[in-house]
Structures are given as structure tokens and as C-alpha cells.
Amino acid sequence: MKSRFSSQIPQVRSLVAGISPARNHRMKGRPTVARYGFFGIMVAIVGLGLASCSSSPTPQINSSVLGQQVSASTWTSPGPSTVPSFYNVSYPLKSEPQGTIIRYQQIKGVPGFPGNAKLYRILYYSKDIYSNDIAVSGYIALPNSKAPSGGRPIITWAHGTTGVARICAPSIFTNAPDASGIYLAPDLVTYLNAGYVVAATDYQGLGGPGIHPYLVGQSEGQNVLDAALAARKFPNSDTSNKVVIVGHSQGGQSALFAGQLAPSYASSLNVVGTVAIAPLTEVQEALPVALKLGKGELGLLASAGFAWAKTYHDLPMTSVFYPSAISKITSLETSTCESQVQKGIETMPTSQIILPTFATNPALEAHLRENSPGLIHTNSPILILQGLSDTTIPAILAETFEANQCPQVSDNLALRLYPGATHSGVLRPSAADMLTWISQRFSGQPVTPGCSKVTA
């Protein structure tokens, strides 16, 4: 899909070049950088989509019954507003370790999934940003090959945004027109053929109940790591503790956060590398640019405002939206996926959606800063793959990130640029490089310390 942002690239490049040093923020453990505006980039992201919560009650289950196996299901496309009962759970949960599996279900016949491997939908324990126990859904893919003596390595996959409502969870595997579509991890077949186990989170609030904290790095990173912990605990998975984190687009930001959080949050995992493909890296405010990009972009901006207002206690809906807009935005965000949300918001009067004071909210400023990856040191090697013709997340973002991360935050970061590759198009030309790099990390091949930028 062609980004609506493509015609704005020169404008935003000019903005980046002209940012005053006075607008820069120096953060603890992070060098001073001139960054893109957060919302200026975010509204440009096609496929990073929106975030949501579901305010509808969910049937109560006995959450003390853990590791429950649900009868296997043959794939059929769910209806556009159908969330299977598999995903329902009541809060508060009985406290259990992160990655503990609540229930799982084998799914057969999903288009694009190899018939000689096994696919399981899972519901597992994770944490929200306030340290509460939550249920997060996802899927686990197991190869049919015999596990090596040391166990199977784990790829934990972080997806790009699929939408706003619970129905938009990738593990539902829906192809309904207003849902997320069947969204399997790219190169999944290759991972399975290599003998890797793939763990894929849906993220909090997609599938499972609650709020999806869109682009809240701590939440995303924790969900990604806990999916790997769930794979470790999954019956007959025969995994090792070696993990490589892989994410694309929004998932690229998720992967980077997971990599930096791993030593403190999931110390039992041996994270040997992080791959971020076309990631959102530099998160900083530039509302004037966002608001000039047109009504379609304003729709995405409204969706992001909704997500953060529902995530952060100090950023209520009334500090983001005009009162007359709140009801319709809430209905759209909690009941449909990206394309339908976008169409709905585009029918609203432009001047009656976002409050003008939103741009100067000090709480927003603080949250924008904390959601830039690279605030703390990342111990494991990082590989960033970026298309030079990406009009969704322009390459200058990845280049800025690489230039400002080393060596203070990461002393082993490789950036590879692919001429002519677009946001999704970069997946194909970068696949061989990525798979070689992952294989080297799992085999223990050492990496030369330092940072590099190479054009493929």
C-alpha cells in the first residue's frame, strides 16, 4: 500500500534539518539528538495503525486453571466482529510468573502455514506498565524436526500494527474485510525449516482483553519477551534459552525495547540478538507538521491520542479530544480495525477532533521521551534493516538512530540500507542477510564490536 506520507518526505526532511538545538532533549543514558516529530512520523505510518481497548465485559473463567488445552480447531475465517471465547479472561488474575500459559489451542489449516509444522494459539501471563498481571495472546509455531541436544532456539516475533480492536489480533487469523487479515511472521517457513520455534505476541489488548498501548515501548517489549518465556514453558516445545528478537515497523520499536529490557525483565532468556526491520526509533513531538498533513493523517493522530489517553493515568481523554468527539472515536477504536477506523474519523469535522492544547501538554512531552528506544544500554547485538525508498518510516530515522546510539547505548549495531526498497518491500531483499545474521547469533559466532552502516 502506498503511504499517504510519500509526498511529504521533502517537507519532513527539511523539518529534521532545521530543528533548533533548543528543541533537543538530553536524556539519561542517551546522547542529544535532533529527532523527527513523534506524531509527524506516526501519522505517516501505514500498517502501524492504531491502538485500542475493549470496554465490553468478558465472560469469567477459572484463571487458576493454567496450561489448559482447548480442543483443536480447523481454521475458518471469523466474522468481522467475532473474538473467539478462547481469548476471554477475567481480572484480576491469580499471580503467576511471566510467560505462564493460561490456555492453548492447536489451529489447523491456516493459509500460508506449512502443513508439516504445528501452530498453536496461546494465552499467557505478561505485565502491563504498572506491573499488573495481564493475559496476552499470541501464537507459537513448532517445527516438525527433531530438537537438537541443546534445545530449539526461539525467534520471538513483533508484528506491525494490525488495528485497534480485539478482533485485530494476528492470532485470530481472520481475513474479514474490516479486520487485520492473516498476518503470519515473514520468513516463518524458513525459521521452521531451520528448526527454530517461533513465538509471536499479539500485544496487550489485541485478542486478550484490556488496552493495547500503541507505541508504548515498555508494554510492547514486555509482551515480546513474555511470548518467548511462554515458548519455553510450552508442552513439548523442547526449546533452549537462546532467543533472537525480530520485529517490523511498530514491531521494530517493540523489538528494540525488548532487547534493552531483557536483562532486567527476563533474565532467564539468553537474548543473543535483536533485528529491527524499518523500525520506528526516534519519538519526539512535531504536532504542527502532523496537523498539516491532511485529514487522513489527522485520523491516525486521533487514534494514537486515544491509545495513549487510555494507557496513561495523567493523559485523560478530555485532555486530548473535544468532548463532542470522544464518543464516536471510542466506538470506532474499540469495534473496528485500521481502515474502518480511518474512514470513520475522516467523516468527522477536522476542527472538532483534537484539542489545540494537546500539543503543549507536559505529560505528553514526558511520555514521548520515554518511548524512544535507546534510553538504556542494550547488551546484545542489534541489526537494523531499512529500505531507502521507505516513505512510511523514512531511512533518515534509522540513520539518525545509528549515529546517536553508538557507543553510549549500543556498542554493537549494524545498519543495512537497501536501495529501492519500500517499507514492506524491504522484507524480501533483506531476508537472506537477516537469516544469515540470526544463524550466526544462534551458533555463537562472535560479532566484531562497533557500529556500521552499509548500503546493500
N, C-alpha and C positions, 0 to 999 in steps of 0.2 A: 504494500500500500504506500502510495506517495505521501510524504509528510506535507501537511499544510504549512510547515515551517520553512520549506525549501526556499521560498522567495525572500525570507527574512535573514538568511545566513549572513549576507554582507552587513546588514544593519547590526546584528548582534556581534559580529567580529569587530565592528567599529566601536561598539559599546565596551567590549573587553579591553581593546587597546586604549581606550580613553578613560578607564576607571581611575579616579583620583586615588593616590596613596592614602588619603584621609579616609577613604571608604573601606580600606582593608582592615581585617581583623587579625590580630595576633592571638593565637590560641595556645594553651599549654601543650607542649609537645608537638606543635605544628608550626612550620615556618610561615611568615607572612606571604600571602599570595593575593594577586588580583584575580577575583573569580567571576564567572558568569553569574548572572542573577538566577537564583533558585527557580522562581516561578517563570522567569523568562525562558528557561530551559524546559521546565516541567510542562508548561502548556504546549510546548512543541513536540512532546513525546507521543508518538503514535504507537499504541501497543503497550505503553507503560500504564495507560489508563487511569483508573480511579480507585478509590478505596471506600469501604462501606462497613456498616454493621447491620445486623438484623435485629430489629426490636421486637419481633414476634416471639412469644413463648415457645419453648421446645418441650416435648414430652420428657417426663422424668424417667431415668433409668437407674439401675443399681450400679453406681460408679465404683463400688467396692469389688465388682466382678471384673478383674483385669485379664487381659490376654484372651478375651472371649473370641472364639471363631464363629463368624456368621456364615451361613450356608453360601456356597459358591454361587455366583451369578453369571449368566451369559449376557454379554453386552447388548443392550438395546438403548437407543437414544432416549434420554429422559425428556419429559415435556419442558417447555421453556421456563417454568417457574417451580419445577419439582426438585426439592432437595431430599434425597433418599433418607429414610429413618436411621440408616447407619450412622449419620453424622450428628444425631441429636444426643445431647448430654445436658445434665442439669448442674448448675453451680450453687454452692461451692463444691469443688471436687475434694474427695479424700486425698490428702497429701501423699504423693508418691514421687520417686526420683524422676528426673528429666529423662524423656525417651521411653518411659514405661508405656507399654502398649495397652490401650483400653480394649480395642477390638480390631479384628482384621477380617477381610473377605477376599477370596480369590475371584478375579474377574477374567472371564474367558471371552475371546473373540473381539477384542478391541481393535479396530482398524489400525494398521501400521505397527502393531506389536507382534514380534515373532512368535510363531506357534510352538517353538521348541523351548521357550522360556516361560517363567511363571510371573504373573502380575497380581499384586495384592493391594487393595485399598486398605489404608490404616488410619486409626485414630489414636493419637499418642499424647503423652504429657509434655507440655512445654511451660514457659513462664512468660507473662506479659512484662511490660517495662516497669511495673510496680511490684514485681516479684510474686504475683499471684499465680497459683496453678491454673492452667488453662488446657483445654483439649484442642489440639491442632490436627488437621487431617493431611493426608498426602498419599503417596503410593510407594511401594517397594517392588523392584524388578529383580528377579533372581535368574542367573544363568543356569543352563542345564548341565554344564561341565562339572567335573569333579573338583572340589575345592582343593587348593594346594595345601601342603602341610602347615603352612603358617596362617591359613585362612584367606578368604577372598578380600581384596581391597574394596573400599567403598568410594563411590562417587556420590556426593550429596549435591543435588541439582537445585538451583534457584531460578524460578521462571520469571519472565517478564510479566507485567501486569495483564491480567485477563479481564478485569472488570471490577464491578463494585459490590455485587450482591453475593450471597452464599452460593447461588447456583453457578457462579463463575469459577468455581474451584476446578483446576485441571483434573483432579482425581475422580470427578463425576463423569468425565469422558463424554460430555454431551456435544451433539452437533446441532442443537436447537439454534435457530437463526438469531435469537437475541441473547445467547449465552456465549461461552468462551470458545467453543469449538474443541475438537480433540487435540490437546496440546501435550504431546509427549516430548521428553527431553531430546533435543537434537543429538544425533550420533548415538542414540540409545542402543541400537542394534550392535554397533561397533563396541561399545562398552561391554555389552553382554557377551559378545563373541570373545572378548579379551579376558573374560572370567571375572569382571567386576560386578559387584552388587550396586544397584542404583537406588538411592533414597531421594525422594522428591517431595518437598513440603508444598502445601497449598498456601501457606502463611495463615496467621491468625485471622479469623473472621471470614475466610473463604472456605466454604464447606462446613466446618465446625462453627458453632455459634460464637457471637461476640463481634468485636470491631476489628476490621483489617487496617492496621496502622500503616497506611500507604507511605512509603519512603521514610519510615521511622527505622533507622538503621539497626538500633539495638533489638527491636522486635524481630525484624527480618533475620538478623544474624542468629539470634537465639533459636528461632524456628528451624533454620537450616541446620544448625549443629544438633539440635534435638532429633531431627529426622535421621541423622547419622547414628545417634545413640539408639534410636528405635530399631534401625537395621541391625545393630549389634545384638539387640535383645530378641530379634525376630526368630521364631522357631525354625530350626534347620537352615539358617542363613549362612552358617559357617564362615563368619567374617573375621578378619583381622582388625586391629585398631587403626590401620593406615587409612587416611582419608585425604582425598583431593576435593576441594570445593569448586564448583563450576556454576557460573550464572551469566545470564544475558540481559542487557538493558536494565530494567529495575533490578532484576536478579544479579546484575553485575555489582550494583551497590550492595545488595544483600550479601553477596559472596565476599566482598571486601570487608564488610563488617564482621561476618562470621570468622574470617581469617584472623582479624585482630582481637576478637573476643575469645577465641578458642582456648588459649592458655588459662584464662581465669574462669571461664564459664563451663568448659567441657574438657577438663584437663586429662581425662582418660582417653581422649582421642589423640592420635598422633597425626596431626594435620601436616602433610608434607608439601602442600602447595595450594595456591588459590589461582583460579583462572577467571578473569572478569572480561566478558565479551561486550564491547560497546557499552561500558558502564556509565551510569550517572555518578559522577565523582565530586564535582565542585558545586556545593549547595550554598547559595547566597542570594539575597533578595535583590530583585530588579523589577518591581511591580510596574513601573512606568512603561517598560518595554513590553511586558506581558499584556498590559491593558491596551496597547496599541496594535496588537497582532490580529485583532478581529474577533468576531463573535464566537467562532468555533473554539478559539483558544481560551476565551473567557469561560466557556463551558467547562473545559478541563481545569481551569483555575478554580472555578466554583467547586468542582469535585474534590480537588486537593484541599481546599479550605474546609470542606465538610469533614474529610477524613481526620485532619489534624484537630479540628474542633471536638470531634468525638473521641480523640485519643488523649489530648492534654487537658488537665483539670483547670489550667489557667488560660485557656483559649476557648471560651464558650461560643456557641453558635451565634449568639447575639452580638459578639464582637467581630463577627465575620460577615454576616448577611443582613440585609434588610429584613425586618420582621415578616413582610409580605411574601418573601421568597422561601422562607425556611421550610414550610410545609411541603411545597412541591419538590424542592431539592431533596428533602429527606425521603419522600416517596420514591423518587427516581433512583436515588443512590442505593436504597435497600431492596429494590424489587427487580431491577434490570441490569444488564451488562453495558459495556462501554458505549457501543454505537447507539443504543436506545437512550441511554442517559444523555449523551451528547445531543441527540435530536430533540429531546425534551427540553433541555436547558436553552437550546437555540430558539425556542418559541417564546421565551420569557423576555421582557423588556430589558435591554442591556443595562440601563441606568438604575435598575431596581434589583440587582443581584448582590454585588459585592459592596460593602460599606467602604467609602474612601479612607476611613481611619484605619482600615485593616493593614495598610502598607506601613504604618508607623507604630504598630503595636509592639511594645518592648518584649512581650512574651514570645511573639512570633520571631523576633530577631534572635532570641536566645535559642529557640528550637532549630532555627535554620542553621546556626553554627554547629550545634551538637550533632546534626545529621549529615555532616560531611565526613566521609571515611578518611582515616589517617590521623585521627586525634591522638591515638596511642600507637605504639610500635607494633608492627606485625612481624612475628618471629619467622614464619615460613616464607619461601619464595613466592613471588607474585608474577603472573603473566597476564598482560593486558593485550587484547586483540581488538583492533579498531579499523573500520573502513574509512578511507579518505574521502569517500563520496557519501558519507552518512549525513543526511540532512535532518535526522531526528535527534541524535546526540552528536554534534559536530566533533571532528577529530581534535580540534584545538583543546577540548576539555581533557582528553586523555593525555595530550602532550603537556598541558599545564600541570596535571596531576603528577606525571612522571618527573617533571622538572622540579617540583616542590616537595616531593616525598623523600628524596634521597639526599643524604643518608640518614637524616634525622628520624624518619618514621619507618622506612623500609630500606635495608641495605642490600636487598636482592630483588630488583624489579625490572622486568623486561617488557618493553612496549614494542609491539609489532604492528606496523601500519600496512594496509592493503589498498593499493591504488584501484580506483573504480568501484570499490565495494561499498554497498549501502548498509543501512542499519541491520536489516535482516540478511542482506546479501553477503555480509562478511562471514557468515557461518560456514559457507561452502569453501572458500579459498583458505580459510584459517584452520580447517578441520585437521588436516594432516600434521601441521605444526603443533596444534594443541594436543593431539593424541600421542605424538612422539614425546612431547614435554611431560605429559601425565605418566606415560610408561617409564620414563627416566626417573620421575619422582618416586614412583612405587618400587622401582628396582633399587633405589638407594644411590643412584648415580649423583655424585656431588655437583653442585652448581657453583660457578665462579662468582664470588661476591661482587656486588656492584650494580649499577643501573645502566640500562642500554635502551636505545631507540633505533629500531631497524625498519627500513621500508622493504617489504617483501618483493 
